[in-house]
Amino acid sequence: MTTKPRGFQVLAMVFVLVLLISTVLALSAWRLLDHRADYKAMHEFAFCQPAQPQTFTPEMIARLPEPVRRYFMYAIEPGTPLYTVARITMAGRFGMGNRDQPNYLDFTATQVLAMPAGFVWKMHARRGLMRLSGSDTHRWTRFWLMGLLPIARLGEDPDHSLSAFGRYVAEAVFWTPAAILPRPGIVWEGLDTDRARVTINYQGLSQSVDLTVAADGQPTQVRFQRWSNANPEKKHQLQPFGGYLSEFRNFGGFRLPTHVEAGNHFATDQYFPFFLADVTAVEFPHE
């Protein structure tokens, strides 16, 4: 009488084990597809790099407002090939909480920035035993817990596209200055002695970013109105976003910040710097 129930118990245990293994394999395959999508996008952006770029000359910016000229003369040395796509390696802290409880995680990341086409930010983060990984791009936001549990699958909608556009336009201002030299779709204007505004229009999207520069032209901060739902109501709306730039280094003729602090509600009493990054390398990929 005890053989039959025991047999059912064994079968049940085998079934649960098979189900568990199948689930882990399915999630691993799903995670692998995300990895492939990240690397495919990075590879495609490398083709956006000019094969034979012009070199920078002061004459290119001669008609721009004075603070804009000052900025470009600081950011790009004359004679520098105007590469517009950069691969940026960084490490720092990423806040998953709010101003009162930041819940910072230590992260490392690689970003390929190809304004106006898009960007990929591929990261790994941890705090204690917890592990978080994934990517943020102009098309999606995908984060995984412990490499197996999908905890965020966002994107492919107008709200995400507009928010992401704001991010990578602003980052181009300080990490890929060649990408924002004046041309059709890129307009610069002076705001005062030390501030300027660039407006980028691309495929129906528009974003303005205000830049503050020091006396020598070094950019010290960026700020803009970003389309975001990082607010108590979780409602998408335009709200202040921005950051501070420091610790500049020369990378192939470009003088770029290697420390960036940025967050929501910039320059208000609600400012939360959730992104604190230190750049370790900047490269200009070719294919």
RAZI-V364015 format. One record per residue. N is the residue number from 1. RES is the residue in one small letter. OMEGA is omega as a letter, one per 30 degrees, with the letter a starting at -180 (none if undefined). D_FIRST is the distance of its C-alpha to the first C-alpha in Angstrom with 2 decimals. Layout:
N:RES:OMEGA:D_FIRST ; N:RES:OMEGA:D_FIRST
//
This chain:
1:m:a:0.00 ; 2:t:a:3.82 ; 3:t:a:5.69 ; 4:k:l:6.51 ; 5:p:l:7.84 ; 6:r:l:9.43 ; 7:g:l:10.97 ; 8:f:l:12.32 ; 9:q:l:13.77 ; 10:v:l:15.47 ; 11:l:l:16.84 ; 12:a:l:18.05 ; 13:m:l:19.76 ; 14:v:a:21.32 ; 15:f:l:22.53 ; 16:v:l:24.09 ; 17:l:l:25.70 ; 18:v:l:27.12 ; 19:l:l:28.39 ; 20:l:l:30.01 ; 21:i:l:31.67 ; 22:s:l:32.89 ; 23:t:l:34.36 ; 24:v:l:36.12 ; 25:l:l:37.51 ; 26:a:l:38.71 ; 27:l:l:40.42 ; 28:s:l:41.97 ; 29:a:l:43.35 ; 30:w:l:44.72 ; 31:r:l:46.37 ; 32:l:l:47.87 ; 33:l:l:49.41 ; 34:d:l:51.03 ; 35:h:a:52.47 ; 36:r:l:53.89 ; 37:a:l:55.44 ; 38:d:a:57.08 ; 39:y:l:58.58 ; 40:k:l:59.67 ; 41:a:l:61.56 ; 42:m:a:63.15 ; 43:h:a:64.24 ; 44:e:a:65.72 ; 45:f:l:67.69 ; 46:a:l:69.33 ; 47:f:l:71.02 ; 48:c:a:72.71 ; 49:q:l:74.72 ; 50:p:a:78.36 ; 51:a:l:78.99 ; 52:q:a:82.65 ; 53:p:l:83.05 ; 54:q:l:86.38 ; 55:t:a:87.49 ; 56:f:l:88.20 ; 57:t:l:91.80 ; 58:p:a:93.27 ; 59:e:a:94.91 ; 60:m:a:91.49 ; 61:i:a:91.35 ; 62:a:a:95.08 ; 63:r:a:94.98 ; 64:l:l:91.97 ; 65:p:a:92.44 ; 66:e:a:93.34 ; 67:p:l:90.02 ; 68:v:l:88.20 ; 69:r:a:90.60 ; 70:r:l:90.17 ; 71:y:a:86.38 ; 72:f:l:86.43 ; 73:m:l:89.05 ; 74:y:a:86.81 ; 75:a:a:83.57 ; 76:i:l:84.90 ; 77:e:l:87.48 ; 78:p:a:90.17 ; 79:g:a:89.38 ; 80:t:l:85.60 ; 81:p:a:83.72 ; 82:l:l:82.22 ; 83:y:a:78.55 ; 84:t:l:76.59 ; 85:v:a:72.98 ; 86:a:l:71.60 ; 87:r:a:68.45 ; 88:i:l:68.04 ; 89:t:a:65.83 ; 90:m:l:65.20 ; 91:a:l:63.24 ; 92:g:a:63.15 ; 93:r:a:61.29 ; 94:f:a:59.69 ; 95:g:l:59.15 ; 96:m:a:56.02 ; 97:g:a:57.06 ; 98:n:a:60.35 ; 99:r:a:63.66 ; 100:d:l:62.33 ; 101:q:a:59.08 ; 102:p:a:59.71 ; 103:n:a:56.38 ; 104:y:l:58.04 ; 105:l:l:56.14 ; 106:d:a:57.80 ; 107:f:l:58.10 ; 108:t:a:59.51 ; 109:a:l:60.45 ; 110:t:l:62.38 ; 111:q:l:64.29 ; 112:v:a:66.20 ; 113:l:a:68.83 ; 114:a:l:70.67 ; 115:m:g:72.55 ; 116:p:a:72.94 ; 117:a:a:70.16 ; 118:g:a:67.37 ; 119:f:l:65.50 ; 120:v:l:62.18 ; 121:w:a:61.15 ; 122:k:a:58.15 ; 123:m:l:56.84 ; 124:h:a:54.37 ; 125:a:l:54.16 ; 126:r:l:52.35 ; 127:r:a:52.28 ; 128:g:l:50.29 ; 129:l:a:46.90 ; 130:m:l:47.29 ; 131:r:l:48.40 ; 132:l:l:50.01 ; 133:s:l:51.39 ; 134:g:a:52.73 ; 135:s:l:56.01 ; 136:d:a:58.59 ; 137:t:l:60.89 ; 138:h:a:63.23 ; 139:r:a:60.40 ; 140:w:l:57.23 ; 141:t:a:55.75 ; 142:r:l:52.33 ; 143:f:a:50.71 ; 144:w:l:47.42 ; 145:l:l:45.65 ; 146:m:l:44.42 ; 147:g:a:45.15 ; 148:l:a:42.01 ; 149:l:l:42.19 ; 150:p:a:44.95 ; 151:i:l:46.56 ; 152:a:l:49.82 ; 153:r:a:50.65 ; 154:l:l:54.14 ; 155:g:a:57.09 ; 156:e:l:58.47 ; 157:d:a:60.26 ; 158:p:a:63.87 ; 159:d:l:63.14 ; 160:h:a:61.59 ; 161:s:a:64.36 ; 162:l:l:67.14 ; 163:s:l:65.65 ; 164:a:l:65.10 ; 165:f:l:68.62 ; 166:g:a:70.05 ; 167:r:a:68.22 ; 168:y:l:69.33 ; 169:v:l:72.86 ; 170:a:a:73.30 ; 171:e:l:71.90 ; 172:a:a:74.24 ; 173:v:a:77.14 ; 174:f:a:76.53 ; 175:w:l:74.50 ; 176:t:a:76.03 ; 177:p:l:79.58 ; 178:a:a:80.69 ; 179:a:a:78.33 ; 180:i:l:80.21 ; 181:l:a:83.77 ; 182:p:l:85.62 ; 183:r:l:85.04 ; 184:p:a:84.17 ; 185:g:l:81.34 ; 186:i:a:82.14 ; 187:v:l:84.76 ; 188:w:l:85.99 ; 189:e:l:88.04 ; 190:g:l:89.50 ; 191:l:l:88.63 ; 192:d:a:90.90 ; 193:t:a:92.20 ; 194:d:a:88.80 ; 195:r:l:86.35 ; 196:a:l:85.68 ; 197:r:l:83.28 ; 198:v:l:81.76 ; 199:t:a:80.31 ; 200:i:l:78.08 ; 201:n:a:77.56 ; 202:y:l:75.07 ; 203:q:l:73.43 ; 204:g:l:73.79 ; 205:l:l:72.78 ; 206:s:l:75.32 ; 207:q:l:75.20 ; 208:s:l:77.96 ; 209:v:l:77.72 ; 210:d:a:80.28 ; 211:l:l:81.23 ; 212:t:a:83.11 ; 213:v:l:85.17 ; 214:a:a:87.09 ; 215:a:a:90.77 ; 216:d:l:90.01 ; 217:g:l:87.69 ; 218:q:l:84.39 ; 219:p:a:81.78 ; 220:t:l:80.42 ; 221:q:l:78.16 ; 222:v:l:76.88 ; 223:r:l:75.94 ; 224:f:l:75.08 ; 225:q:a:73.50 ; 226:r:l:69.94 ; 227:w:a:67.72 ; 228:s:l:64.72 ; 229:n:l:62.08 ; 230:a:a:62.05 ; 231:n:a:63.02 ; 232:p:a:61.39 ; 233:e:a:61.32 ; 234:k:a:59.66 ; 235:k:l:62.27 ; 236:h:l:64.05 ; 237:q:l:67.71 ; 238:l:l:70.56 ; 239:q:a:70.68 ; 240:p:l:72.31 ; 241:f:l:70.81 ; 242:g:a:72.50 ; 243:g:l:72.77 ; 244:y:a:74.98 ; 245:l:a:75.98 ; 246:s:l:77.15 ; 247:e:a:77.36 ; 248:f:l:78.89 ; 249:r:l:78.95 ; 250:n:l:80.50 ; 251:f:l:78.24 ; 252:g:l:80.30 ; 253:g:l:83.14 ; 254:f:l:81.03 ; 255:r:a:81.12 ; 256:l:l:77.74 ; 257:p:l:75.97 ; 258:t:l:73.24 ; 259:h:a:72.14 ; 260:v:l:71.06 ; 261:e:a:69.88 ; 262:a:l:68.99 ; 263:g:a:67.24 ; 264:n:l:67.19 ; 265:h:a:69.92 ; 266:f:l:72.40 ; 267:a:l:75.53 ; 268:t:l:74.13 ; 269:d:l:72.73 ; 270:q:a:69.24 ; 271:y:l:69.50 ; 272:f:l:66.25 ; 273:p:a:66.68 ; 274:f:a:63.14 ; 275:f:l:64.33 ; 276:l:a:65.96 ; 277:a:l:66.51 ; 278:d:a:68.41 ; 279:v:l:69.32 ; 280:t:l:69.14 ; 281:a:l:70.36 ; 282:v:l:71.87 ; 283:e:a:72.19 ; 284:f:a:73.59 ; 285:p:l:71.42 ; 286:h:l:72.90 ; 287:e:none:71.34
//
